[in-house]
Amino acid sequence: MPAGLQVWDANGALILDTSTRVGTLIGSVNTGAVNGAIAVSLIGEPLFFVKQLSFPLYTVYIFPNVSIAGGVLSWVYPPPFNPYQANVAVRIFYGFY
Protein backbone atom coordinates (compact mmCIF):
# COMPACT_ATOMS: atom_id res chain seq x y z
CA MET A 1 0.00 0.00 0.00
CA PRO A 2 1.43 3.45 -0.93
CA ALA A 3 2.11 5.91 1.86
CA GLY A 4 2.22 9.70 1.91
CA LEU A 5 0.18 12.84 2.19
CA GLN A 6 -2.96 13.26 0.10
CA VAL A 7 -5.49 16.13 0.36
CA TRP A 8 -8.89 16.30 -1.36
CA ASP A 9 -11.27 19.21 -1.77
CA ALA A 10 -14.95 19.20 -0.74
CA ASN A 11 -15.91 17.62 -4.09
CA GLY A 12 -13.54 14.70 -3.62
CA ALA A 13 -10.93 15.90 -6.14
CA LEU A 14 -7.30 15.29 -5.22
CA ILE A 15 -5.59 18.70 -4.85
CA LEU A 16 -2.31 17.82 -3.11
CA ASP A 17 -0.14 14.73 -2.83
CA THR A 18 3.53 13.84 -2.54
CA SER A 19 4.12 14.62 -6.24
CA THR A 20 2.86 18.24 -5.88
CA ARG A 21 5.47 21.01 -5.89
CA VAL A 22 4.96 23.00 -2.71
CA GLY A 23 7.20 25.98 -2.09
CA THR A 24 8.77 27.22 1.12
CA LEU A 25 8.85 30.96 1.78
CA ILE A 26 12.03 32.15 3.50
CA GLY A 27 11.50 35.89 3.80
CA SER A 28 10.57 39.17 2.20
CA VAL A 29 12.12 42.53 1.40
CA ASN A 30 10.65 45.96 0.64
CA THR A 31 12.16 47.68 -2.39
CA GLY A 32 11.36 51.26 -1.38
CA ALA A 33 10.92 51.96 -5.13
CA VAL A 34 14.71 51.91 -5.69
CA ASN A 35 17.12 49.34 -7.16
CA GLY A 36 18.72 46.92 -4.73
CA ALA A 37 19.88 43.43 -3.81
CA ILE A 38 20.20 41.13 -0.81
CA ALA A 39 22.01 37.87 -0.13
CA VAL A 40 19.74 34.82 0.15
CA SER A 41 20.43 31.23 1.11
CA LEU A 42 18.17 28.88 -0.82
CA ILE A 43 18.49 25.08 -0.95
CA GLY A 44 16.20 24.38 -3.91
CA GLU A 45 14.85 25.97 -7.05
CA PRO A 46 14.26 29.68 -6.29
CA LEU A 47 10.82 31.23 -6.28
CA PHE A 48 9.51 34.73 -5.66
CA PHE A 49 6.43 36.85 -6.06
CA VAL A 50 5.84 40.58 -5.82
CA LYS A 51 3.10 42.53 -3.99
CA GLN A 52 2.51 46.23 -4.59
CA LEU A 53 2.72 48.28 -1.36
CA SER A 54 1.79 51.77 -2.44
CA PHE A 55 -0.61 53.26 -4.94
CA PRO A 56 0.79 56.64 -6.00
CA LEU A 57 -1.33 58.89 -8.21
CA TYR A 58 0.53 58.26 -11.46
CA THR A 59 -0.79 57.06 -14.80
CA VAL A 60 1.59 54.10 -15.11
CA TYR A 61 3.48 52.23 -12.40
CA ILE A 62 6.95 50.87 -13.07
CA PHE A 63 7.58 47.50 -11.42
CA PRO A 64 11.07 46.09 -10.86
CA ASN A 65 12.66 43.28 -12.82
CA VAL A 66 13.47 40.64 -10.17
CA SER A 67 16.05 37.85 -10.38
CA ILE A 68 17.67 35.30 -8.09
CA ALA A 69 21.11 34.02 -9.09
CA GLY A 70 24.26 32.99 -7.25
CA GLY A 71 22.76 33.52 -3.81
CA VAL A 72 21.64 37.09 -4.58
CA LEU A 73 18.09 38.37 -4.94
CA SER A 74 18.19 41.58 -6.97
CA TRP A 75 15.65 44.02 -8.39
CA VAL A 76 16.13 46.76 -10.97
CA TYR A 77 13.56 49.34 -12.05
CA PRO A 78 13.64 50.08 -15.78
CA PRO A 79 13.83 53.76 -16.76
CA PRO A 80 10.53 55.58 -17.39
CA PHE A 81 9.42 56.25 -20.94
CA ASN A 82 7.43 59.37 -20.07
CA PRO A 83 6.94 61.78 -17.11
CA TYR A 84 3.69 60.05 -16.08
CA GLN A 85 5.49 56.88 -15.01
CA ALA A 86 6.93 56.26 -11.56
CA ASN A 87 8.60 53.43 -9.67
CA VAL A 88 6.23 51.75 -7.26
CA ALA A 89 7.29 50.27 -3.92
CA VAL A 90 6.77 46.51 -3.71
CA ARG A 91 7.48 43.71 -1.26
CA ILE A 92 9.29 40.72 -2.75
CA PHE A 93 8.56 37.40 -1.04
CA TYR A 94 11.20 34.77 -1.75
CA GLY A 95 11.86 31.12 -1.07
CA PHE A 96 12.43 27.83 -2.88
CA TYR A 97 10.70 24.68 -4.15
Secondary structure, DSSP 8 states (H G I E B T S, - for coil): ---S-EEE-TTS-EEEETTS---EEEEEEE-TTS-EEEE---SSSEEEEEEE----S-SEEE--EEEEETTEEEEE----SSTTEEE--EEEEEEE-
